[in-house]
Amino acid sequence: MVPRGPFLAASAAALGAAAGGRASAQTRIPLHIGAAANDSFAEAYYAQQLGYFDRAGFDVEITNFGGGAQVTTGVESGAIDIGISSVISLAIATVRGLPFVYIAGGGIYTADKPTLALCVAKDSPLHGAHDLEGKTISISGIKDLTHLSVFVYMLKSGADPTKVSFIELPFSQVGAALQRGTIAAGIISEPSLSAAVDDVRILAYAESYIAKRLMVAGWFSTMEWFKKNMAAAHAFARVIYDAGRWANANQDKSLLLLDKYAKLEPNAHPMARAVFLESLPPDMIDPTLELAGRLKFTDRRVRASEMIAPGM
């Protein structure tokens, strides 16, 4: 394991490198990052492949995690310095008193280029929110953003989401479950959404009922780590935003890099791509938190200001 400790001793080198120089081997800053190899969470992989971390003076090790809970555990224990987490997951951790803070914005959902949808089988008789009452719907996780999006979609459409049975199912398995009739509807995200387009029908872009633009996930650390390593945190954020800016402008090239890490299945249909933030605006987070608090997905109303590190 790379030795740990405050990064402040090397902060000047990090800031100089982030501005365009290259740190020497003696001043390189060790950094453990927890990420996930899917489109909305891929900025760290892009930054590593493009040499952005190297030029900023970081000696980076990225660990690929299968789920957000593992990332949270890793950051809390100190096994990793920075991880990525969805907004509701971090809000739940905040309510529980875990000292996590966002230090950089990540992927967003945008209604004009949706990367996630609530789907039914192609020949399904279901055509609206009321038809879902009494049915089983798959989501990626209980009390996560996909769960909240279906709740809000049904409520705003005049239906009752408490009459639905929710189950957790990976996006890649939803299409087959719809075909078998195991579920009546399910949330599918890219790249599984475009891969399943011949067999499913989009019932609703459910996250659009939360907001037209919202942050799906962001990069976080503990408050203790942030306070001890503020210069490094700012340098990391600049690297992540540079990677996101590159990915937004080079979607064909970023897809090739994503395939390297995510091992995408061959797909004849175009894939809607994630869009990344270049800052950490509270108004991209608060609509989700307000609804999560009102609908008891969190035990109290959490505000974005509680979850964003000072000055970030």
Buried (B, 14 or more C-beta within 10 A) or exposed (E): EEEEEBBBEBBEBBBBBBEEEEBEEEBBBBBBBBBBBBBBBBBBBBBBBBEBBBBBBBBBBBBBBEEBEBBBBBBBEEBBBBBBBBBBBBBBBBBEEBBBBBBBBBBBBBBEEBBBBBBBBEEBEBEEBEBBEEBBBBBBBEBBBBBBBBBBBBBEBEBEBEEBEBEEBEBBBBBEBBBEEBBBBBBBBBBBBBBBBEBBBBBBBBBBBBBEBBBBBBBBBBBEBBBBBBBBBBBBBBBBBBBBBBBBEBBEEBBEBBBEBBEBEEBEEEBBBBBBBBEBBEEBBBBBBBBBBEBEBBEEBBBBEEBBBEEB
